[in-house]
């Protein structure tokens, strides 16, 4: 990138957040990253004692987010890029999974991202510039059995990102939804919340899916460092996309979904049009 920027990234302890922070720091940018503990803050700041600035923040602690952002703007500098990365995956058959787990999934993946965005937007809007990256997932486009709450949260964030991009475009603010496929992060490992199995009717469908996901964890095709470099290229662009898929698996699965959807639209077009007038 041609000029140094200040990136505010939620969730920099591991995964995409950590990879993006490291690549951004290596490229000469300043990174303010949120973590969940004072120890994690110290670990993050050791990456670059000058340009890595940690802040302890749980994105579901909605009452303190405005204050954290105000402190960054006043004491670190203007936030050029917000990356809503903090999130996790929930795995479980919907009928088996308590609503409390759905609320937690949406609190972190949706409400947390929206709350941080709402705190940052007034500053970006007043400056008439800025870029917001929301880390969603190919699971915001395609679905598979056993991750209903996760896909629901990512579908929600996809829609919010797309609408927001239209609302803030007149102010020189870009919004990009980043949609990774399978990457070598902790998403399917220690970071994933898993609901215990309880209904045997789903065994044949779901047990092989859970087993395959656990066995594949850490061996996925996607390289987080390469994903981070792709995100930096988006940030550097004067015409960034509203959506960016990352990974060949995501590309093929989303193309398959769109093709199937087109076939279904065509097959039912007569019924669709019959409701007019």
Order of alpha helices (4+ residues) and beta strands (2+ residues): beta-alpha-beta-alpha-beta-alpha-beta-beta-alpha-alpha-beta-alpha-beta-beta-alpha-alpha-beta-alpha-alpha
